[in-house]
Amino acid sequence: MLRFMPVGDSMTIGSAGEHTWRYRMWQHLCATYGGPFTLVGPRETLYDKPAEAPTSYAYADPGFPRAHLAGWGEGWLHMAPLIGEAVRSCRADVLLVSLGLIDLGFYTNAEQTAANARAFVAAAREANARIHLVLLPVIPNIRATTDEPFAEQVTLFNELLAKAAADLDEPRSPVLMAAPPESYDIHTDTYDGTHPNANGEHRIAGAFAEAMWQGWDLGDEYTAAAE
């Protein structure tokens, strides 16, 4: 049984009524991965916006393994202290990680965020020396179109994250840097300039799937059309 753990912020946890890219990834793996697998993590809920808390189970389609380690407003800073126990308790094999926008927007600069990403990888490996990781670069959101210093920090962090992935990659615990989601457009792939709609969910899942297919020959090309 191959255990995938989605790790991320609000774009990964999703909110009430959404499918989430986690669901799209599960659909893709069901169609292309030939062995048993599941999604794992210590959490299962969506974010409930009226309650301002991660308390909702109102998935657009609840019929999939909903486990994850994602949180609204959480970043590398928050997940680095949690990942070791999560990997250990859930026996994760592969981490699909989409983090950094929150860090850069509210907590840490690019260099500090990259240091937290490296600490995250180290903690995951302490829990499982053979953990596999796929890291998604930060997708610039609507703020980056008007806030030039923030946009520069996003660009710098993505460069530092790619360097970290290259530095930390090793045969027994490979680290893949996914390419940015192909043709991602915040005007058509999000509902508010940041959070993915159905189109965006497919594009994010596709970025992870393409990295695993090209890097590890796991699964196949992502073929689901944007909605």
HELIX and SHEET records of a PDB file:
HELIX    1   1 SER A   10  ILE A   13  1                                   4    
HELIX    2   2 TRP A   21  THR A   32  1                                  12    
HELIX    3   3 TRP A   76  CYS A   90  1                                  15    
HELIX    4   4 LEU A  101  ILE A  102  1                                   2    
HELIX    5   5 ASP A  103  TYR A  107  3                                   5    
HELIX    6   6 ALA A  110  ALA A  127  1                                  18    
HELIX    7   7 ILE A  142  THR A  145  5                                   4    
HELIX    8   8 GLU A  148  LEU A  168  1                                  21    
HELIX    9   9 ALA A  198  TRP A  216  1                                  19    
SHEET    1   A 3 PHE A  37  LEU A  39  0                                        
SHEET    2   A 3 LEU A   2  GLY A   8  1                                        
SHEET    3   A 3 LEU A  69  ALA A  70  1                                        
SHEET    1   B 5 PHE A  37  LEU A  39  0                                        
SHEET    2   B 5 LEU A   2  GLY A   8  1                                        
SHEET    3   B 5 VAL A  94  SER A  98  1                                        
SHEET    4   B 5 HIS A 132  LEU A 135  1                                        
SHEET    5   B 5 VAL A 175  MET A 177  1                                        
SHEET    1   C 2 LEU A  46  ASP A  48  0                                        
SHEET    2   C 2 ALA A  53  SER A  56 -1                                        
END                                                                             
